[in-house]
Amino acid sequence: MSESFIQIGKPAPAFELPDQDGNPTRLADFAGKWVVLYFYPKDDTPGCTTEACEFTDALAAFEGLDAVVLGCSPDDPASHKKFIAKHGLALRLLADQDHAVMARYGAWGEKTMYGKKTVGVKRSTVIVDPQGKVAFHWPNVKAAGHAEQVRAKLAELQGR
């Protein structure tokens, strides 16, 4: 799948995925709020832990911008629950075990790692505005420092 599904100003693809507690979570649940949806490869790996901890540390700033932060990976809810407990995360993590949502968001597909082509999760982030439209998209993210980058972009989009 290509990234053509994610276009700034177009409606964000709808989804329903279980969170770490197995509760169904839909994009529509957050209508009227800003949504930061970040995709990451695997719970409890170094880069993913850095990213999740930075988003947790910045959560009050995101809440101050009327935004909810959702992480999404192919891990199952039980793995997410362990990851949250181990690192004291305050995030809702979504399980996309069949990669369907990630594919629609351009976060699943062919990528190059260490010079080899593989298929997997592309670390990426989408900001969805309160009307459900894509406000910004990072198709390729470096974990360290990304939460602050997203917070700054969100404030800029809101004119703050």
N, C-alpha and C positions, 0 to 999 in steps of 0.2 A: 504494500500500500504506500502511496505517496503522501506527501504533506499537503497536497492540494485540498484536503478536507478542512484544513485550518487556514482560514483567511481572516485577517483583521476586518472587523465590521460585519462579518457574516455570523449567523447563529452558530453557537458552539454545539457540537454533536451531543444529543441527549444521551444519558446513560442511567443505568441502575446497577450498582455493584454492592456486595456485602462489605461492611466495615469490619474492624477487628473483633467486634462482638457478634458478627453475623447479621447485623441489622441492615436491611436494604437502604441504600443511600442513592438518591437521585439528584441530578443537577437541578431539576425543577424544585427540589426542597429549599433551594437557596435563592429563589426568585426575589429580586429587590436588594440583594447583597452582591458585593464583589466576591468572586471566587478565585483563589489561587489553586490551580490544579497542577501538581508537579508529579512527573513520572520518573521512577528510579528503578534500577535493575534488581536489587536483592536486599532483603532485610539483613541487618547486622554485618554488613561488609564495610570496609573503611570509608569509602566515599559516600555511601548512602547514609551511614551513621553521622558523618560530619554534616551532611545536608539536613537530615532530620533534626539533629540537635540545634543547628543554627535557626531553622524554622521555629522550633519550640522556644528558643531563647528570644526570638523576635515576635512571638505570638501576641503580646500585649500591643505592640506597635501595629500589627495587622488588624487587630480588633478595633483599635483606635481609628483605623481607616475603613471601618465597617466591612471588613473582609474575613472570609473563612479560608483556612488553608487545609487542603486535602492532598495527601500523598497517595500514590497508586503504583503498585508493582504486581508481578505475577504470583507473589507469595500468597498462601492461604491465610484466612483469618487467624488461625492459631499461631502461625509464625509472626504475624503482625502484633498479636497480643504479647508474645514473648519479647519482641523487639521493643515495644513500648515500655514494658515493665523493666527490662534490663537497663534502658537508657533514660528512664524517667520522661519519656516523650509525652507531650500534651496535644498530639495531633490525632486526627481521624485518618486512619490508613485504609485504603480500599483494595480489595482483592480482585484482580482481573486475570484469573487463571487461564482463560482461553485467549487472552490478548485482544479480544474484539474491540474493547474501548480504546486501548492503546493504538490499535491499527487505525481507528477512525480519527484519532488525534495526531497521527504521524509519529507516534512514539514507539512503534514496533516495526521492525523491518531490517533490511540489510545495513550493516555498519562495518566499519573497519576498526579493528582493535589490534594494536601491535603489528600492523602491516598485513593482517589476515582479514578477509571478509567473513563475517559471521551474521547470523540472524538473531536479533534479540531486542532488548529494550534500549531505546535511544533516550538518554537522560535529557529531559526537556520540560518546559513549563509553559502553561497557558494562563493568562488572566482573562476571566470572563466578567463582563460588566453586569450591572444590576438588571439589564434588559435581556440577559442571556446571550449577548454577542461577544465574539472574541475581541478583546481590547488590545492584547499584545501576546506575542508568541516567541519563545526562545526555543528554536529547534535543536540546539546542541549546547548543553550546559556543563560548566565545570562546577563541581559540588561546593568547594570552599568559597565562601563569600557570596554565593548565589542568593541566599535569603535576603541579604541587605540590598542587592541589586534589584530584586523583585519589589521589596518595600519601597525603594526610591522611585521605581517606575510607576508603582501604584499611586504614590503621592503625586507624582507628576501628572498622571492621567486624570487625577481628581482635582488638579489645579491647586494643590496645597504646597 
